[in-house]
Amino acid sequence: MKKRVTLMLLVLVALAAPASAQQLFDFLGQANVPNAVGGTLEMYSIMANPAPATTPIPLDFGTYEYTVVVTGLTLDVDGSTQTYSGGTVTIYEDNGTAADYTDVSSFTDGAAILVGDLMVMTRTIFVPGLGSAAGTMDWTGGTRVDDIAPVDQLGWAFLSGISGSNVEPGFSERWDGKIEPQTPIVDVENVLWGNLKAMY
């Protein structure tokens, strides 16, 4: 009887478990926005452990600081909704210098583990000091790019909320965002009925 109850509980847990966990790179940072078409947007941010979600590739937040940096994103169309193109997104891993907004080079002095092309991005301001950004990107390089299967390197979402509060000196906006694949890139281990029964 005890085995049967335990087995039933395990089956219920297996059925209740989500088919896949959310995967994302979570960042909080500061951005500078261009004043006119042709100017470029830059964003410097620190990545956080996204628990209870997971990062798409394993990262060691206990040993390293991870930063997300966007450079070269060119403003093509201005207005309440702006359109940008041609940017680069880089994730750096650093166990030396802590990132410091008074010295943006401290965000880029680690190993570039993932480098991507941010092909297109829109930035929309709903009311002064509140907006969002959304774009699509592909991973194209970096020391850990091969940790992601080639088919899974394409079509990632770059999303951020935009705020005019808590902005560091020398920056124009605060960005709180994420970079995520369209679907999880690591298969969740399925529990087979035969394997579950074999445990008892």
Buried (B, 14 or more C-beta within 10 A) or exposed (E): EEEEEEBEEBBEEEEEEEEEEEBBBBBBBBBBBBEEEEBBBBBBBBBBEBEEBBBBBEBEEEEBBBBBBBBBBBBBEBEEEBBBBBBBBBBBBBEEEEBEBEEBEBBBEBEBBBBBBBBBBEBBBEEEEEBBBBBBBEBBBBEBBEBBEEEBBBEBBBBBBBBBEEBEEEBBBBBBBBBBBEEBBBEEEEBEEEEEEEEE
